[in-house]
Amino acid sequence: MSEFPPASLQPLIQEVFDLLVSRKETVSVAETAAGGLISACLLSTPGASSIYKGGLTISPEIEQVYTLDSRIAFAGWTPDHLKNYSGPTPDIVAGLADHVRQTLDATYAISESGTAGPTGGTTKNRTPGYVAVAVSTARGTYTREADTGSSDRQANMVGFAAEALKLLRDVIQGKAAL
């Protein structure tokens, strides 16, 4: 069995966990391309039930029928969201984060969507390694974009989880700009 959570994420997970516990705050998660890894990382820490309000993993393949159903049921989407859909963007993940934070009554909500690879498209947000991340708070929603520069699916999933957890840490510490 491989080490879990990935060694590269362990210090970051512990840092985020300690910040949330010390402040008596909570987090929820809405993730797509990370495939549940963000939630699993947070839940791997003993005492996670004190900070984790819940989460959902949505298939990033918007063309599939069940994906629309899950986004409507759990992420606040309507059929109108599909009219101009052109892949993951900061606005899309911000909306997911806002909806999940409010629905689960969490202090923060992390959301990400990207292209894990190894295949993808030709636009920036559809190339393997691209991810948009957001953290929703009562004060506003923070977003970032990142690109791993890789088409390695598993490495990208870990990288996407790291980007989301880094943004959450930075928001909690007051180091992120709206």
C-alpha positions, -999 to 999 in steps of 0.1 A, spaced: 0 0 0 12 35 -8 17 60 19 -14 80 26 -18 109 27 10 116 3 41 127 22 43 159 2 9 170 16 13 158 53 28 190 67 3 212 49 -27 191 61 -15 193 97 -9 231 94 -45 236 80 -60 212 106 -42 230 135 -53 264 123 -89 253 120 -89 236 155 -72 266 172 -98 290 158 -127 266 163 -136 269 126 -149 244 100 -144 235 64 -164 219 36 -152 207 2 -164 206 -34 -139 190 -57 -138 176 -92 -104 168 -107 -88 161 -73 -113 132 -71 -119 133 -33 -83 137 -23 -88 170 -5 -115 155 17 -96 123 23 -65 143 33 -85 164 58 -103 133 71 -70 114 76 -62 136 106 -74 123 140 -101 146 153 -112 156 118 -149 155 128 -143 187 147 -134 207 116 -149 188 86 -185 197 78 -188 175 46 -179 175 10 -188 163 -25 -169 150 -55 -183 159 -88 -171 144 -121 -154 171 -141 -167 156 -173 -197 180 -178 -209 162 -209 -221 132 -189 -258 133 -179 -252 121 -143 -228 150 -138 -254 176 -146 -278 159 -122 -252 158 -94 -243 195 -100 -280 205 -99 -287 183 -68 -256 192 -47 -238 222 -61 -265 247 -68 -263 245 -106 -292 250 -130 -294 241 -167 -286 277 -174 -250 271 -161 -244 249 -192 -253 275 -218 -219 291 -218 -198 264 -201 -163 263 -214 -145 243 -188 -132 251 -153 -127 287 -143 -122 307 -111 -159 319 -114 -172 284 -116 -152 271 -86 -161 303 -66 -198 295 -72 -194 259 -61 -175 270 -30 -201 296 -20 -230 271 -25 -214 243 -5 -202 267 24 -237 280 28 -254 247 24 -232 230 50 -229 261 72 -191 259 73 -166 287 81 -148 279 48 -154 259 17 -127 247 -7 -135 241 -43 -114 231 -73 -119 220 -108 -93 213 -135 -79 189 -160 -59 161 -144 -49 145 -176 -33 127 -193 -56 141 -221 -73 174 -223 -82 202 -247 -63 231 -263 -76 261 -243 -56 270 -212 -82 257 -188 -86 224 -206 -49 215 -208 -36 188 -184 -22 203 -152 -46 233 -151 -66 239 -120 -88 267 -106 -93 268 -68 -115 288 -45 -121 293 -8 -154 308 2 -158 327 34 -184 350 49 -161 379 39 -158 369 2 -145 342 -21 -108 339 -29 -96 323 -61 -64 312 -77 -53 294 -109 -23 271 -112 -7 249 -137 15 219 -128 29 217 -163 24 180 -162 0 154 -178 6 129 -150 -29 123 -137 -20 111 -102 7 138 -97 -18 165 -108 -44 153 -84 -20 156 -55 -9 190 -69 -45 202 -72 -51 192 -35 -20 210 -25 -31 242 -43 -65 241 -26 -51 235 8 -25 262 3 -52 287 -6 -72 277 25 -41 281 47 -34 316 32 -70 327 36 -71 316 73 -38 334 79 -50 366 62 -24 362 34 -47 359 4 -62 389 -14 -98 390 -26 
